[in-house]
Amino acid sequence: MNQTETIIALATPNGTGAIAVIRLSGPEAITIANSVFKGKDLTNQSSHTIHFGSIVDGDAILDEVLVSLFKAPRSYTRENVVEISCHGSSYIIESIIRLLIKKGARSAKAGEFTLRAFLNGQLDLSQAEAVADLIASNSKASQQVALQQLRGGFSSQLQSLRDQLVQFASLIELELDFAEEDVEFANRDQLKKLIYDINRMIVNLISSFELGNAIKQGVNTVIAGRPNAGKSTLLNALLNEERAIVSPIPGTTRDTIEEVLNINGINFRLIDTAGIREATDAIEQMGVQRTMEKISQSAILLYVFDAAQITIEELNDDLESLQKPGVAILAIANKSDLLSPEELAALPHTKQAIIISAKEKQHIDELKQKVYSSAIKDQLSGDETLVTNIRHLEALQKTEEALARVLSGIDTVTSDFLSMDIKQALHYLGEITGAVTTDDLLENIFSKFCIGK
């Protein structure tokens, strides 16, 4: 990575629009922009100022623009940054970028602006990854989680853990220098207490991944049941639109239908499936097989049944056969509009089910809250740190394993072995924030960013 080069990229999405923003970053950003700007001398202007003028190529005016200046180190990358706001014509954008490249800039790689922010100490690695998550956020909850991580909530927790471990590691290293005197500088009881405290925090962070990943990716929610139970009608009622074909003919749905439903800021990926029964033809058999595959991949299963057409024994058999590890099942008694209150009360299997009428959209809001509660389980709070990144999860799991080795050998092994295990824990914690990095790791992370960020 040559940070003496000045990089350039379009910071707004490709395509025609009212305004586009072209970003430059690097030591020559202001000089290069000034060489094509007709207006004020940008090299003599203050940081965090905006200037109106024209971008010119010789005598030809390419566009009238606004130029924003951010002088190092008071910028996103901690380098000189110039942002040119021009009209959103693809021709104008390409002409300005080509001109600036001719003047000495080079095209930025994916994520290179944020990579420079990390390398220059503006962000740590977990904050840099939160930038990508913030850009990709598609719900209020995913936006809040990414923003909390970008502000350093996760990083500060990890830094606190590392600082405490570093203190003990240094004392144990000191013991190695006085090995012949058999001196103990690190109190083993205090070290045990510290490891237990750190482990408790790490376990909480690891357990938060299930919720954090659901918020980031959306919660897979499968609608399943016997043919003609009203699954497609329920999908339409939840979405409040006619998304799926509804028919009294059993087996109408042959393939899965997927849509996204946002409930209280969380995205639920609703999957309407083929009815579960003995298939009458090869195509229906494929549909039933896909249904079972989707159920095994889901976090929530909405099992829909016709309240008047199924016995308690059949319901229990169905629910038992659909039990999968990690899948929360909500039993939904549908078509309540066809039954009298007395008939509903007389149905024993509805006492533990959610009673609705998908056709009449009765109790759909209550069902949505049940679905939300099944996913969140009162775990979501504004200031809680959630792990949303599989890389972070794996590093935390390795940290937990290293600390377990410290605990198992704290009273029996020598200081040099303790030191090795503590260093391993510090290494894995450091991988999350970027205190420990490799070129391959950085390449893998930042290659997933969009160009211009």
Backbone torsions as a table, in degrees:
resi	resn	phi	psi	omega
1	MET	NA	114.5	179.8
2	ASN	-97.9	101.6	-176.9
3	GLN	-85.0	3.2	173.2
4	THR	-81.9	-12.2	178.3
5	GLU	-83.1	149.2	174.7
6	THR	-98.8	127.3	-174.8
7	ILE	-107.3	156.4	-177.7
8	ILE	-141.5	145.4	175.0
9	ALA	-164.4	159.8	171.6
10	LEU	-76.4	124.2	-176.8
11	ALA	-92.0	-13.9	178.2
12	THR	-104.0	164.4	-176.3
13	PRO	-61.6	151.0	175.5
14	ASN	-65.8	152.6	178.9
15	GLY	116.3	166.7	-178.4
16	THR	-77.3	133.2	177.9
17	GLY	-153.4	178.5	-179.5
18	ALA	-67.1	-45.6	-175.8
19	ILE	-133.0	144.3	171.6
20	ALA	-128.3	150.3	179.7
21	VAL	-119.8	122.8	176.5
22	ILE	-105.4	128.3	-173.7
23	ARG	-113.1	134.4	171.4
24	LEU	-118.7	144.5	176.0
25	SER	-145.8	135.4	178.9
26	GLY	144.7	174.6	-174.7
27	PRO	-62.3	-29.0	-177.2
28	GLU	-104.2	14.5	-175.0
29	ALA	-58.2	-46.6	-176.8
30	ILE	-71.1	-40.7	179.8
31	THR	-63.3	-45.0	-179.7
32	ILE	-64.2	-46.0	179.1
33	ALA	-62.1	-39.2	-178.1
34	ASN	-64.9	-29.0	-176.9
35	SER	-69.6	-16.0	-179.9
36	VAL	-120.4	6.1	-175.3
37	PHE	-102.4	126.0	175.7
38	LYS	-104.4	108.4	-176.0
39	GLY	168.0	-133.4	176.1
40	LYS	-72.8	159.2	172.9
41	ASP	-76.0	106.9	-174.7
42	LEU	-64.0	-27.6	-177.5
43	THR	-68.9	-16.1	-179.4
44	ASN	-105.7	8.9	-176.7
45	GLN	-97.9	157.3	-178.6
46	SER	-77.1	159.5	175.1
47	SER	-66.9	154.5	177.9
48	HIS	59.3	46.3	175.1
49	THR	-127.5	157.0	-178.8
50	ILE	-122.5	137.8	-173.6
51	HIS	-133.6	134.9	178.7
52	PHE	-92.7	139.8	177.1
53	GLY	-179.3	-158.4	-178.2
54	SER	-125.8	148.7	169.4
55	ILE	-94.2	123.9	-175.2
56	VAL	-123.2	145.5	172.8
57	ASP	-119.1	93.4	-172.0
58	GLY	69.4	-120.9	178.2
59	ASP	-91.2	-8.8	-175.6
60	ALA	-88.6	131.1	175.8
61	ILE	-91.0	122.2	179.7
62	LEU	-85.0	-37.4	-179.0
63	ASP	-173.7	156.2	168.3
64	GLU	-89.5	133.3	-169.7
65	VAL	-138.6	168.1	166.0
66	LEU	-113.6	131.4	-179.3
67	VAL	-113.8	123.4	178.4
68	SER	-103.1	132.3	-178.3
69	LEU	-109.1	134.6	173.7
70	PHE	-134.9	107.2	-175.0
71	LYS	-88.7	143.8	178.4
72	ALA	-59.5	141.8	2.1
73	PRO	-96.0	15.7	-173.6
74	ARG	-91.4	60.7	179.1
75	SER	-147.5	173.8	-178.7
76	TYR	-60.1	-40.0	-177.8
77	THR	-95.9	-4.8	-172.0
78	ARG	66.4	16.4	172.8
79	GLU	-113.7	174.0	170.1
80	ASN	-63.6	127.9	-179.6
81	VAL	-127.6	134.6	174.3
82	VAL	-123.8	132.9	174.9
83	GLU	-120.0	122.0	-178.0
84	ILE	-103.8	116.3	176.8
85	SER	-95.4	110.3	-178.2
86	CYS	-120.0	177.6	175.1
87	HIS	-71.8	150.2	-167.9
88	GLY	-84.4	27.2	175.2
89	SER	-73.6	132.4	177.8
90	SER	-58.2	-37.5	179.9
91	TYR	-64.8	-44.9	-179.1
92	ILE	-64.2	-45.5	-179.6
93	ILE	-58.2	-50.2	-178.4
94	GLU	-64.0	-37.7	-179.3
95	SER	-65.2	-43.3	-179.2
96	ILE	-67.5	-43.1	-179.4
97	ILE	-64.4	-43.8	178.3
98	ARG	-60.6	-40.6	180.0
99	LEU	-63.8	-44.6	-178.6
100	LEU	-69.2	-33.1	174.9
101	ILE	-66.0	-39.4	177.7
102	LYS	-63.4	-29.3	-179.7
103	LYS	-84.4	-4.3	173.8
104	GLY	132.5	-8.7	177.7
105	ALA	-81.8	165.4	171.5
106	ARG	-129.5	155.8	-178.7
107	SER	-64.3	132.8	179.3
108	ALA	-74.8	149.3	173.8
109	LYS	-85.9	169.4	179.1
110	ALA	-57.9	126.0	175.8
111	GLY	73.7	10.4	-171.9
112	GLU	-70.8	-30.7	177.1
113	PHE	-64.2	-45.5	179.5
114	THR	-70.5	-34.1	175.4
115	LEU	-60.0	-43.1	177.8
116	ARG	-65.5	-36.3	175.8
117	ALA	-60.5	-39.9	177.7
118	PHE	-68.5	-48.6	-177.9
119	LEU	-63.6	-28.9	-179.8
120	ASN	-92.2	6.4	174.1
121	GLY	82.5	11.9	178.2
122	GLN	-74.7	-36.3	-179.8
123	LEU	-134.2	151.3	166.6
124	ASP	-88.8	178.6	-171.3
125	LEU	-67.6	-38.0	179.7
126	SER	-68.9	-33.6	175.7
127	GLN	-68.3	-38.6	178.2
128	ALA	-62.2	-41.9	178.0
129	GLU	-66.1	-31.3	177.9
130	ALA	-66.2	-27.9	176.1
131	VAL	-61.4	-46.5	178.4
132	ALA	-63.3	-39.8	179.1
133	ASP	-65.2	-37.7	180.0
134	LEU	-65.4	-41.4	178.5
135	ILE	-63.7	-38.0	-176.4
136	ALA	-86.8	-5.0	-175.5
137	SER	-62.0	135.7	-178.6
138	ASN	-128.3	18.0	175.5
139	SER	-152.8	163.6	-179.4
140	LYS	-61.1	-42.6	-177.2
141	ALA	-66.0	-44.7	-179.9
142	SER	-65.7	-34.1	176.4
143	GLN	-66.0	-42.1	-179.0
144	GLN	-67.0	-41.2	179.7
145	VAL	-64.4	-45.5	179.8
146	ALA	-63.9	-40.0	-179.2
147	LEU	-66.6	-38.2	178.6
148	GLN	-64.0	-38.8	178.3
149	GLN	-72.2	-37.3	178.3
150	LEU	-62.6	-35.1	178.9
151	ARG	-76.3	-4.0	172.5
152	GLY	97.0	12.5	-179.6
153	GLY	-61.7	-46.1	179.2
154	PHE	-67.3	-44.0	-177.6
155	SER	-61.6	-41.7	-177.9
156	SER	-65.8	-36.1	176.7
157	GLN	-63.5	-46.2	-179.3
158	LEU	-66.3	-38.5	-179.7
159	GLN	-64.3	-37.6	177.4
160	SER	-62.4	-42.5	178.1
161	LEU	-63.1	-44.8	-178.5
162	ARG	-64.3	-42.2	-178.4
163	ASP	-58.8	-43.0	-179.7
164	GLN	-67.1	-40.1	178.7
165	LEU	-67.9	-38.9	179.5
166	VAL	-60.8	-39.2	-179.9
167	GLN	-60.2	-45.1	179.3
168	PHE	-71.5	-36.6	178.9
169	ALA	-61.2	-39.5	180.0
170	SER	-67.1	-36.0	178.3
171	LEU	-68.3	-39.1	178.9
172	ILE	-68.4	-36.9	175.4
173	GLU	-62.1	-36.5	178.6
174	LEU	-65.0	-37.1	177.0
175	GLU	-60.3	-36.5	-179.9
176	LEU	-64.1	-32.3	178.7
177	ASP	-69.8	-21.5	-179.3
178	PHE	-118.1	35.5	-174.9
179	ALA	-59.8	-36.2	-177.5
180	GLU	-69.5	-28.0	179.9
181	GLU	-83.8	-8.0	179.7
182	ASP	55.8	48.9	-179.6
183	VAL	-97.0	141.3	178.6
184	GLU	-116.4	111.3	179.7
185	PHE	-93.4	-33.1	-177.8
186	ALA	-93.8	112.7	178.9
187	ASN	-64.7	119.3	-173.8
188	ARG	-67.4	-34.1	178.5
189	ASP	-66.2	-40.6	177.9
190	GLN	-67.0	-36.5	178.2
191	LEU	-65.4	-41.6	177.2
192	LYS	-58.9	-47.1	-179.3
193	LYS	-60.8	-42.1	179.3
194	LEU	-62.1	-45.5	-179.2
195	ILE	-61.7	-42.4	178.3
196	TYR	-61.3	-43.9	-179.5
197	ASP	-64.0	-44.5	-179.8
198	ILE	-65.7	-42.2	179.4
199	ASN	-60.3	-38.6	179.8
200	ARG	-61.2	-43.1	179.3
201	MET	-67.5	-39.8	-179.0
202	ILE	-67.2	-41.3	177.8
203	VAL	-60.7	-41.1	178.1
204	ASN	-63.4	-40.7	179.0
205	LEU	-66.2	-42.3	179.0
206	ILE	-62.7	-43.5	-178.5
207	SER	-68.8	-20.1	179.5
208	SER	-76.8	-11.7	-175.1
209	PHE	-63.3	-37.7	-178.6
210	GLU	-57.8	-46.5	178.1
211	LEU	-71.1	-43.9	-178.4
212	GLY	-60.5	-41.9	179.3
213	ASN	-68.6	-35.8	177.7
214	ALA	-64.4	-40.4	178.8
215	ILE	-65.8	-41.2	-177.4
216	LYS	-71.4	-45.5	-173.2
217	GLN	-96.0	-19.2	-171.5
218	GLY	96.9	154.0	-175.6
219	VAL	-98.4	117.1	177.4
220	ASN	-66.8	118.5	-175.2
221	THR	-128.6	110.9	-176.3
222	VAL	-97.4	134.4	173.0
223	ILE	-101.9	116.0	-176.5
224	ALA	-136.1	166.7	179.3
225	GLY	159.2	-176.4	178.8
226	ARG	-74.0	160.4	177.0
227	PRO	-56.0	143.5	176.3
228	ASN	66.7	21.1	177.2
229	ALA	-81.5	-14.9	179.3
230	GLY	103.1	27.2	-177.6
231	LYS	-65.1	-48.4	-178.6
232	SER	-67.6	-35.8	175.8
233	THR	-63.5	-38.5	177.6
234	LEU	-65.6	-42.9	177.3
235	LEU	-57.0	-46.5	179.2
236	ASN	-61.9	-38.8	-179.2
237	ALA	-68.1	-40.5	179.4
238	LEU	-66.0	-39.2	-179.4
239	LEU	-83.5	-15.7	-176.7
240	ASN	61.0	37.7	174.9
241	GLU	-156.4	159.8	-179.2
242	GLU	-84.4	78.4	-176.5
243	ARG	-86.0	-39.0	-176.5
244	ALA	-109.9	148.7	176.7
245	ILE	-72.6	129.4	179.6
246	VAL	-111.1	130.6	-177.7
247	SER	-148.1	146.7	175.1
248	PRO	-73.6	-6.2	-179.3
249	ILE	-80.2	122.1	179.5
250	PRO	-60.9	143.1	176.0
251	GLY	82.7	19.6	179.4
252	THR	-61.8	-45.0	179.3
253	THR	-79.9	114.6	-179.1
254	ARG	-102.8	-28.3	-179.1
255	ASP	-125.9	170.4	-179.5
256	THR	-78.6	147.5	174.7
257	ILE	-120.9	127.9	-175.4
258	GLU	-120.3	134.6	176.3
259	GLU	-144.8	163.0	179.9
260	VAL	-109.5	130.6	177.3
261	LEU	-120.2	126.9	178.5
262	ASN	-97.5	122.2	177.4
263	ILE	-123.1	116.2	178.5
264	ASN	52.2	39.2	176.2
265	GLY	87.6	-1.1	178.3
266	ILE	-109.2	133.4	177.7
267	ASN	-86.8	127.8	175.3
268	PHE	-112.2	124.4	-179.6
269	ARG	-88.4	93.7	-177.2
270	LEU	-75.6	132.0	-179.5
271	ILE	-127.4	108.2	176.6
272	ASP	-84.7	132.7	-172.3
273	THR	-122.2	167.8	176.2
274	ALA	-68.4	149.5	179.4
275	GLY	-62.8	141.1	-178.9
276	ILE	-87.8	114.6	177.2
277	ARG	-166.4	176.3	172.7
278	GLU	-68.2	116.7	-174.1
279	ALA	-68.1	146.0	179.9
280	THR	-97.4	-12.1	177.0
281	ASP	-151.5	172.6	-174.7
282	ALA	-65.0	-37.4	-178.5
283	ILE	-66.5	-44.0	178.8
284	GLU	-64.1	-36.2	178.3
285	GLN	-60.3	-40.6	177.1
286	MET	-64.2	-38.8	178.3
287	GLY	-63.2	-44.1	178.9
288	VAL	-64.2	-39.7	179.0
289	GLN	-62.7	-41.8	178.4
290	ARG	-65.7	-35.6	176.9
291	THR	-58.3	-47.5	-178.5
292	MET	-65.3	-35.8	177.2
293	GLU	-65.4	-42.8	179.9
294	LYS	-65.2	-38.2	179.0
295	ILE	-61.3	-42.9	-178.6
296	SER	-66.9	-21.9	-179.6
297	GLN	-96.1	-0.8	-172.8
298	SER	-90.4	161.0	172.1
299	ALA	-97.5	-31.4	180.0
300	ILE	-131.6	135.2	174.9
301	LEU	-115.9	119.7	174.1
302	LEU	-94.6	99.8	-179.3
303	TYR	-89.5	112.2	-176.1
304	VAL	-99.9	132.2	176.2
305	PHE	-138.5	151.6	177.5
306	ASP	-75.2	115.8	-172.5
307	ALA	-59.0	-24.8	-176.7
308	ALA	-101.3	-4.9	-170.2
309	GLN	-118.7	15.3	-178.4
310	ILE	-139.7	139.9	178.6
311	THR	-88.2	164.7	179.4
312	ILE	-62.3	-36.1	179.4
313	GLU	-66.1	-43.5	179.1
314	GLU	-64.8	-40.2	179.3
315	LEU	-62.8	-48.1	-179.7
316	ASN	-62.6	-39.0	177.8
317	ASP	-63.1	-43.3	179.7
318	ASP	-62.5	-47.7	-177.5
319	LEU	-63.9	-39.4	179.8
320	GLU	-65.6	-39.4	-178.8
321	SER	-71.2	-21.2	-177.4
322	LEU	-96.3	-1.7	179.9
323	GLN	-62.5	125.9	176.5
324	LYS	-134.3	145.1	178.3
325	PRO	-58.6	131.6	176.9
326	GLY	80.8	2.6	-179.5
327	VAL	-106.4	119.2	176.2
328	ALA	-84.9	127.4	-176.8
329	ILE	-107.3	127.1	172.5
330	LEU	-110.9	119.0	177.3
331	ALA	-84.8	128.0	-174.0
332	ILE	-122.7	112.2	177.7
333	ALA	-84.5	108.4	-175.1
334	ASN	-98.5	168.7	176.8
335	LYS	67.0	35.5	178.7
336	SER	-65.7	-20.6	-179.6
337	ASP	-67.2	-17.8	-179.6
338	LEU	-88.4	-5.2	-176.5
339	LEU	-116.4	149.2	174.8
340	SER	-78.5	161.7	177.2
341	PRO	-55.8	-36.5	179.9
342	GLU	-66.3	-40.0	179.8
343	GLU	-67.1	-39.6	178.1
344	LEU	-63.6	-43.0	-179.1
345	ALA	-65.8	-26.5	-177.5
346	ALA	-82.9	-9.5	-179.4
347	LEU	-85.5	109.9	-175.7
348	PRO	-65.2	-30.4	-176.0
349	HIS	-77.5	-9.1	178.8
350	THR	-85.8	-8.8	-177.6
351	LYS	-66.7	-30.5	178.8
352	GLN	-107.9	13.8	-180.0
353	ALA	-112.0	162.7	174.4
354	ILE	-89.7	120.2	-174.5
355	ILE	-93.7	123.4	-179.1
356	ILE	-140.0	168.5	163.3
357	SER	-127.4	103.2	-178.6
358	ALA	-64.2	-37.3	-178.4
359	LYS	-63.2	-43.7	-178.2
360	GLU	-92.0	0.6	-179.9
361	LYS	56.9	40.3	177.8
362	GLN	-91.0	130.8	177.1
363	HIS	64.8	24.3	178.0
364	ILE	-70.9	-38.3	179.2
365	ASP	-64.3	-39.9	177.1
366	GLU	-63.2	-38.4	178.3
367	LEU	-63.5	-42.4	179.4
368	LYS	-59.0	-41.1	179.2
369	GLN	-66.2	-36.1	176.5
370	LYS	-64.7	-41.4	178.7
371	VAL	-63.0	-45.4	179.6
372	TYR	-61.0	-46.6	-178.7
373	SER	-63.2	-35.1	179.1
374	SER	-64.1	-32.0	-178.3
375	ALA	-85.6	-40.5	-171.3
376	ILE	-91.3	-39.4	178.4
377	LYS	52.7	42.0	177.2
378	ASP	58.7	26.3	-178.3
379	GLN	-92.3	-13.5	-171.1
380	LEU	-93.3	121.0	173.9
381	SER	-134.4	161.4	-172.9
382	GLY	-63.1	-33.4	-174.4
383	ASP	-109.4	9.8	-178.5
384	GLU	-78.3	136.7	177.3
385	THR	-84.3	124.3	179.1
386	LEU	-118.1	136.3	175.1
387	VAL	-85.8	123.8	-177.9
388	THR	-120.1	-4.9	-171.6
389	ASN	-112.2	127.5	-177.9
390	ILE	-63.7	-31.4	177.5
391	ARG	-64.1	-41.7	177.6
392	HIS	-65.2	-41.5	179.4
393	LEU	-59.2	-47.6	-178.4
394	GLU	-63.7	-38.7	178.5
395	ALA	-66.1	-39.5	177.9
396	LEU	-65.7	-39.9	178.8
397	GLN	-64.1	-39.9	177.5
398	LYS	-68.2	-35.8	175.7
399	THR	-62.5	-44.1	179.0
400	GLU	-60.1	-41.3	179.3
401	GLU	-65.5	-40.5	179.3
402	ALA	-65.8	-40.4	178.9
403	LEU	-68.5	-32.0	176.2
404	ALA	-63.7	-37.2	177.0
405	ARG	-66.9	-36.3	176.7
406	VAL	-61.1	-47.1	-178.6
407	LEU	-64.3	-41.5	-176.4
408	SER	-67.9	-26.1	-176.7
409	GLY	-112.5	8.0	-171.4
410	ILE	-63.1	-30.3	-178.5
411	ASP	-100.7	-4.1	-172.2
412	THR	-123.3	-29.7	-175.4
413	VAL	-95.9	163.7	-178.6
414	THR	-78.5	167.5	-175.8
415	SER	-60.7	-33.3	-177.8
416	ASP	-66.8	-36.0	177.5
417	PHE	-72.2	-39.0	175.1
418	LEU	-59.6	-44.1	-179.4
419	SER	-59.6	-40.9	179.9
420	MET	-61.9	-43.6	-178.3
421	ASP	-70.2	-37.8	177.6
422	ILE	-65.9	-39.9	177.9
423	LYS	-62.9	-37.1	176.6
424	GLN	-61.5	-45.3	178.3
425	ALA	-61.0	-43.0	178.4
426	LEU	-63.3	-37.7	179.6
427	HIS	-62.0	-47.3	-177.2
428	TYR	-68.6	-38.4	175.1
429	LEU	-63.8	-38.9	179.8
430	GLY	-67.2	-27.9	177.5
431	GLU	-63.1	-32.0	-177.6
432	ILE	-68.1	-47.4	-174.9
433	THR	-89.3	-10.9	-179.7
434	GLY	96.0	5.1	173.8
435	ALA	-63.2	-27.1	173.8
436	VAL	-124.2	120.3	-178.3
437	THR	-140.3	162.3	169.9
438	THR	-131.2	159.8	178.6
439	ASP	-61.2	-38.5	179.9
440	ASP	-63.0	-40.0	179.5
441	LEU	-63.6	-46.8	-179.7
442	LEU	-63.9	-41.2	178.8
443	GLU	-60.3	-43.8	-177.9
444	ASN	-64.8	-40.6	-176.8
445	ILE	-72.4	-51.9	-170.3
446	PHE	-80.6	-17.6	176.3
447	SER	-66.8	-18.1	-179.5
448	LYS	-86.5	-7.4	178.2
449	PHE	-75.4	164.2	173.9
450	CYS	-81.8	154.5	174.4
451	ILE	-63.8	138.2	179.0
452	GLY	97.5	-6.5	177.1
453	LYS	-126.2	NA	NA
